[in-house]
Amino acid sequence: MKSKLNYLVGVSLKRKIKTKWFLIANIVLAIILVGIINIDSIITMFGGDFNEKTNVYVLDNTNKTYDIFISQFNNANSLLTNSGEESEYNIIKEERSLDELKNLINNDEKEKDSIIIVFNDSETNYLDVSLITKEYIDLIDMQSLTTALNNTKTTIAIYNSNISEEELTAIYSPVNIERIYLDNDKTAQDENAKMIMTTVFPILILPFFMLIIYLVQMIGAEVNDEKQTRGMEIIISNVSPKTHFFSKVIAGNLFVLLQGALLFIYSFIGVLIRKIIGGNLINNGVTDQVKGVISTALNSNIGLQLKIVLPLTIILMLITFLAYSLLAGVLASMTTNTEDFQQLQTPIMVVLLLGYYTSMMAGMFEGSIFIKILSFIPFVSAILSPSLLILGQIGIFEVIISIILMIIVIYLLIKYGLRIYKTGILNYSSKNLWKKMFKALKNK
């Protein structure tokens, strides 16, 4: 049996790997991943420039607003971006006429993203402002500009109210926030790390989510293909349904693990290429930010948690791969064609989406009993439990329970699913299908 199992696993893997589709798909994936990681260098190669600053031309007809605006714009921009980064804007006080500036940004391709701001006195509103551009303004630019212009108007109004320079400085200075935790084990560093991980962890789980979908569809398509071509009869006449069943499960899991490893390699190549050629975003401080995120997480209690969370997550993912592949094989044996299997796999997709979206929104439902219960449900737990563990909503004990429940489900799928598989694998009719399946469950 062992030699036949190894043979079927090898044949199944070769059918998946030694195809033009596999080669083409992985070439495309490699290009996409390397391209995304080096997107700034690619854009720069075709004429873009991440280091190029946006010119903001200021016509100050009030003779008093320019300096105030620069101060308020810098404050607003630092709040909406990283305050440690160099400003992405050149604010220029202009002596040229408005018509000359309009002509400049309208006809010079390099100035198409430039912004013109005109300040005029207002008897009723302290300040009138004209904002002139050739094209639409990005959301962040508009937020910075709107905030700065509103604060500029407020500052002028305060000046006109004869408030002293010292009082004005105190008004606009950032508020000092003393963060106090009643729980002595809580720290600001842990709080920041937890906020970071809440955002990052669902992104890290995304490849696992996609590979499960791929695994389910692949096993279903292969089993149905053998049934439709009548190749199943030849195979089952030489090997037992049990051997055939396990060969599909093992080959499917080995394939998705191989594909996952290839995705990791493609990402590593992209990072390596970025390190060799350099990316403009590196000069803008993105690399420092990433290093800061990693440093914050590792130096906090979250870093200690990750040493436990990652192994538990990997174990959960591996046994969840196995459970989904077993379920896919059982469902595929019950169907007579790929179209029927696609309908049967819809509930699987719904369960997967439920787990993924609840893991993303877990931070919004802190203390929710419903979310905690979901973390124990097999097929969902691999995605949701690690996120809740990072957030501190469940403990290591609960994750271990999730693993045990998943193992129990695998045992049940093997014990009872194999009975269904033996009956359904050579069934080519949808008539009384469910009746046959329930009858198979009763048989030993």
Summary of the structure (lengths in Angstrom):
residues: 444
radius of gyration: 30.4
end to end distance: 20.3
largest distance: 97.5
contacts: 1292
relative contact order: 0.10
helix: 71%
strand: 6%
